[in-house]
């Protein structure tokens, strides 16, 4: 991958929270970090190899935090990727 990332901010974030968008080819994912915790979410793209590369890259760049994955209900594909990467995966329930 030719890694690109952007730092995003939002007035709705918790104080000190930072989000980064990681891109690998057509895949994209967001990592939000706050108080020593990081969450990978909004993982998109059709190629699971690129999506898995985003997870691995996020783990490498956030080694000092506890990192976990967040998948939408019914998104078994993303949950499987998180499990294969040995990340605790949570399913967002509304």
DAZIWO-V716597 format. One record per backbone hydrogen bond with DSSP energy under -0.5 kcal/mol. CO is the residue of the C=O (numbers start at 1). NH is the residue of the N-H. E is the energy in kcal/mol with one decimal. If there is no record, write none. Layout:
((CO | NH | E) (CO | NH | E))
//
This chain:
((1 | 3 | -1.0) (4 | 23 | -2.1) (6 | 8 | -0.5) (6 | 21 | -2.6) (8 | 19 | -1.5) (10 | 13 | -1.2) (14 | 17 | -2.4) (18 | 33 | -3.1) (19 | 8 | -3.1) (20 | 22 | -0.6) (20 | 31 | -2.8) (21 | 6 | -1.4) (22 | 29 | -2.2) (23 | 4 | -1.1) (24 | 27 | -2.4) (27 | 24 | -2.1) (28 | 44 | -3.3) (29 | 22 | -3.2) (30 | 32 | -0.5) (30 | 41 | -3.1) (31 | 20 | -2.4) (32 | 39 | -2.2) (33 | 18 | -2.3) (34 | 37 | -1.6) (36 | 66 | -2.4) (37 | 34 | -2.5) (38 | 68 | -1.9) (39 | 32 | -2.3) (39 | 41 | -0.5) (40 | 70 | -2.3) (41 | 30 | -2.9) (42 | 44 | -0.6) (44 | 28 | -1.7) (46 | 48 | -0.8) (47 | 51 | -2.1) (48 | 52 | -2.6) (49 | 53 | -1.9) (50 | 54 | -1.8) (51 | 55 | -1.7) (52 | 56 | -2.5) (53 | 57 | -2.6) (54 | 58 | -2.6) (55 | 59 | -2.3) (56 | 60 | -2.2) (57 | 61 | -2.4) (58 | 62 | -1.1) (60 | 63 | -0.8) (62 | 65 | -1.8) (65 | 67 | -0.6) (66 | 38 | -3.4) (67 | 88 | -0.5) (68 | 40 | -2.7) (69 | 90 | -2.6) (71 | 92 | -2.7) (72 | 75 | -2.2) (74 | 76 | -1.6) (75 | 79 | -2.1) (76 | 80 | -2.8) (77 | 81 | -1.8) (78 | 82 | -2.3) (79 | 83 | -2.4) (80 | 84 | -2.7) (81 | 85 | -1.6) (82 | 87 | -2.7) (83 | 86 | -1.6) (88 | 69 | -2.7) (90 | 71 | -2.9) (90 | 92 | -0.5) (92 | 73 | -0.7))
//
